[in-house]
């Protein structure tokens, strides 16, 4: 999927060129077919080759994947997810990053207060 998102669209051969230690052509083709069956990709035929493209924007796919990850590994808990991310962080967060997160938390609190009033 990374290759398809980076290029916007790609054939099996174009995907293989980018992959380190790429599996055979038929293995890549099978994987792309599976991704298409699962609704992640679509294709069009161009000069006898399938050209694959994403079904949804990368940001939307990321949100969906993150929701599944939070549900599966963190009991649907945002706070457990954030705690795990902070614990797993290899680099110390800068003051700017911490301020940005504080701002996001403040905005979430403000949204919650507006929601609770209605």
N, C-alpha and C positions, 0 to 999 in steps of 0.2 A: 504494500500500500504506500510506503514511503516513496518508492520510485514513481508510482503513478501520480501521487500528489505533487511531487517535486516537478515532474514533467508536464502535468496536466492531463496527459494521455500517453500511452505507450503500447507497442506490440510486445509479444513474448520475447522476441529477439532483443528489443531495446531494454527490457527489464533484465534479461540475462547478462547483458554487457555490463551493467552497473553493479550487479551482485558479486561480492567477493566469494570465491569458491562456489560459483553458481552451479546449481544442480543441472541436470540435462534439460533439453528443450521441452520434452514431454512432461517432466515434473513441474516445470514452471507453468506450462500451459494448463496442467491439471489444477494447480493451486489457484490460478486466475479464474478458472471455471468455477471452482468451489467458492471463491470470493464473490463471483457473480451470482451464483445460486443463493448465497446468503444475503444478497441485496447490497453488497458493498461496491460492486462494480457493474458497469454496463458496457456493451461493446457495439461497434459498427464495423462493417466489412469494407476494407479499402484495398483494392488491387489483390483480392484473394486472401488478405491477412486480416485478422481481428485486431482492432485497435481498442484498447480498454481505457475507460475513463471512470472516475469516481461517481457514485450515485448521489453523494451529498458533499457539501463543502467540508474541508478538513476540520474547521472549527466545530461544526455540528457533529461530525463523527467523533471528535475528541470529547465533546460534552457527553455524548451517549456512552462512550467507552468509560469515561470517568464515573458516570452514574453507576454502571455495572460493577466497576472496581470497588466503589464505596459500599455498595450493597453487599457484594460478595465477601470482601475482606475486612470491612470495618463496621459491620452491623448497621449499615445505612447511617452512620454517625459522621457528620462533618467534622466535629471536634476531634474524634479519634483519628480521622484521616489527616487532619492538619498536624496533630501531635506526632503521628508516624512520619510525616514529611519533615517536620522539624528535627526529629530524632535521627533521621537518616541523612540529613544534610551534611555533606562533606565539608562545605565551606561555611564560615561564619556569615551570617546575614549582615549586610551593611545597615547603618542607621536609616538610610533612605528606604531600603526594602522594608525594614521594620515599621517605619512611618507609613509607608504605602499600605501595609497590612492593617495597621491601626485605623487608617482612614476607611478601609473596606469594612472593617468590623463596625465602625461608627455608622457607616451608611446602612449596613444590614440592620443595626439596632433601630435606626430612624425608620426604615421600611417596616420593621416589625411593629413599632409603635403606631404608625399610620394604619397598618393592617388591623391591629387590636382595637383601634377606635371605631372601626367600621363594622 
